[in-house]
Amino acid sequence: MPFPVAVPAVLLLIKATCLLLAALAASRLLRRASAGSRHLVWLVALVGLLALPAVAAWAPLPVRVLPPAATLARPGSQADPSPVQFHAAGETATSADPAAVVRSAPAGTGAAATLPAARTGLIEPAGLAAMLVGAWAVVALALALRLGYGAWSVRRIVRRACPLDGDAWQVPLWEIADRLGLDSAPRLVRSEDVKMPFAAGLVTSTIVLPSESDGWSAERRSAVLVHELGHVRRRDLIGHTLGRVACLLYWFHPLVWTAARRLRAESERACDDLALVFGARPSDYAEHLLDIVAGVRDHATPAVALALAHRGEFEGRMLAILDPDLRRRSPGRLQTFCLVGGVAALALAVGAAAPVPRQAEPAREPGSNQAQVGAAATSRGVQADAQVADSIGGGSLDERGQHDADAAVPGLTRGAPKAETGAAIQDEAASATARLEAAVAVAADSGDGERAAVLAKMLRTDPSASVRRVAAWGLERYADTEVALTALTSAVTGDADAEVREMAAWALAGARGSSVAGAALIKALRQDRDHQVRATAVWALGSVRDPAAVEPLVAALRDENAETREMAAWAIGSCRPSAAPAALVTGLGDRERDVRLSVAWALYSIKDPGTTRAIEAAYGREADGEVRIGLIKALGALGDGSVEVLQRLLTSPDSLVRQTAVTELAGGGASGPWPWPRPEPRPFP
């Protein structure tokens, strides 16, 4: 390989190795941290690896580690660029004429090395470079074809799969999606062609389940959906694809394959942690995954998809799931900023570093004088040395490079206090929750009653607001017990911290049908000054479905906060009074689009025939397309009294309007569950 090609390629390989070794060291240091933290390290490292050629070509950071330029060409050496003279039998020839050199060189001088490669039987450097580039391209093309085939396989599987539109799948799908903060749930399908659940799709996500999922219990369905929706929420499919692209470009580098494999493994563990944070028992969750994996020998998941589990990595995942000492929470904003910023700065520094020669120092020989130096400077080789030294190691360039290096060091040093600050905040949060973890550990082997009693005590007595908030979050599972209900109803109206009151309101939604919970939530709705607490209390009232809540919910329709009004309309629809309140119908003219859509949703649920004309009038003045579709669905739920109105919509120029009207005339339900589940929980305490 010729020198101009070989040196940048080798230098790029060295930089990539340094970056990956640094990421490996960082992941080892974070082995007791959450899987999400290690996943961030590997993701940023792989992104930096893909950007490395561009940054290396820019190379704005000179690092003077090479020998001085003057040592690269010494008079009389083999690297001397001046013509080399050979004298034989009174003839003189220069190296500018290879043939003459060979004719005139004495035997044993090695001048035959200057012969063309074809005459010496050796491969030309340019030919060797072409062979290496060709070999790289062949393997890269094969890997690219494999990725393309994987994408085609996923599309074929999804196209042939059957949608899972039943309530048994759609209701938990939407509930978990809303708990994760997703604006919409991905498509859920069942395929006979797969044995292992997987998530796929970079833009529009799809979850594919095997045919065996028909026999799964509700708990197993929830466990799988939480895991796969976790991939969608974390955008793991994008990171997985970037890892595959890095392997395609750097297929010859074993550390790149290791990085891609670790990235995938940490994303799986992060989704496992998410399921456990959601409240799944580690033993039950591990049992579900083990049963699914044990029945599959070769899942044959396409390369571009994220399978639920790989046999080779499953043992480590099981141990991590059952380890009570591991941290499960995803990194906070400060920790994420420190991790991403630190690894990105390292990748930028490694890529931007460009080795250059050190500045040549003038040679001083004992006994030399100015005349000798002047005489030596008259030779052609010394003149060449001086020109090379001036062009490569000039004073202005050296000063500029040293200034860049000095400016880079303080920037890296300033990043250290940020990391220390993040560690201090993390330690403080850990100490704040240590009391709660210790209290729960006391009742770890006891029944649910004792667990609820421990959490209720922490909610009532702990001085830390963050600990009380975690306790309220944990009591949601036991909201139907007396001890939890008493603690939560007291906290939702009496706790001094707004976030604790909000969490208590959310937890009371688990007490379905409880008039005690409904009364406490109504009191919070009427008295609390924090709009977020009021909005969550409204949502919880809709989940409890207390008939006594309709009147205060109607009053909430006049709340100045649009989110509270939207939630109040949804909650009234969930309570399903016998007739639609007049204030709810008036909400069809609310200035906020989301409020109007929620009112249409509520009218769909209540099914009051007396609202037909009001809905038709609202449809005539509504400009938003989604709200118009919601109003058509609300009309379709009113029975025979709305048939005439729906018939008039069949002449609409909008094909979606005509399709929705025909669907409602046919009985509705073709577009999936509507109203969709509308919870607003707080999955992370």
Disulfide bonds with the S-S distance in Angstrom:
none
